[in-house]
Each structure stands twice: as structure tokens, then as C-alpha cells.
């Protein structure tokens, strides 16, 4: 396992430390490149982290922003990952809209996935069969050890050929579009932010249980991805310290 983790007293402290780490990684990329690419996730903890990112004196106008996953809802829906990012990071951080590559959740799920894949291919200049290499991917994890929108039992957990796809999450009776393992594993850096006592069993399983990604999808990152760092609060890390 190549993952490292850092523990902080509470969710706010973990989110602030994660924000600093993300910025340091992006600054490193920008030291030798005109732009950097960042793929972000939704959920509860980013609500704490995105404002910290936005208020930093960082050159957000040099970032191309993508999404790890999105719920198939309009961009104005409270459940939209884009809406959360727009209100707490894109608008206050003054990220130019031309550099915002959102998943169009208002479209039919498979259409939204296809359009997102085509935008990624065009942006990265990919040949057939190639994966994009995002500079930094920010991810979270649910109490069931799902990450991105890859939930336990989803056949897409084994997909190493496609960039992204639509998937129906029975648990929430909801369609989503998500990046797939081949794309997630190709990232140069992966940063997890996980907080809350409801995540402690999943955190323990990801780090200590036998490798079983169909049961614990987030294990795919911890066991196979390069440059993975986890930021946990005390409650989430209780069973691994």
C-alpha cells in the first residue's frame, strides 16, 4: 500500500490542512507549466475546504477545473456538486468559466457521460485508449467506503478501459456520472479528505482489511494509485491510529 495519512483534531482542521496540501501540489505543477488540472469531489467535507482554497492567494486563473463525479441533476439543484463548487470556490476564487469543465448533470446520464469524456479527450489531446493524467484529484469517501460514485458492488469498479461513465446508484435511486478507476489511478497526485465518526469503519477497512474493492471501493486508490495522501479528522481515524 502506497497511501499515507495525516490526522487532525476535527473536520475543520483536516480541511484546512488538505487545502494547504492541494495548493502546494498545484504550485509545484505551475512552477513548470502554464496551467494545472484539478478534479474535485462533492459532499460535506468540501464545504469546509473549498472556502479555504478560494481565500488563499493562489493563481486560480491558471487552473483547469474538472469533477470526479456528479449527480444527474440541474446545476441549480442543491444536490449538484457543481453548484457547491461554484458558490464556494469558482466564484470567490475567480476561476474563469472557460476553465471550468463541468459534468452536465441536467442531460440524460449517458449523454452527460459521453459529453464529459469527449471534453476530457479533447482537452488532454488523448489518443484512443489513453487516459488523462490529472495533476491533482481530490476525493472523499462515504461510510460504505465508496469513493467517486463507485459504490460497493458496482461492476464499474473493475473497469480499466474507459474514462468515465454513467452509473445508477440504487442506494439513492439516482443516476450519477463518475470518473472510472483507470482515470483515477492515472492521476499524478490523489488527495483524500475524510471526516466524521460515521467513516471510521470504512477508513479501517480501506487500510487494514484484505483487499476486496467490490466491498470497499476506496481500496483501489490506497492499493494501486501513486502519490495518495489522506487527510482525516480524529473521529474518522479512531480505528487506525
Order of alpha helices (4+ residues) and beta strands (2+ residues): beta-alpha-beta-alpha-beta-beta-alpha-alpha-beta-beta-beta-alpha-beta-alpha-alpha-beta
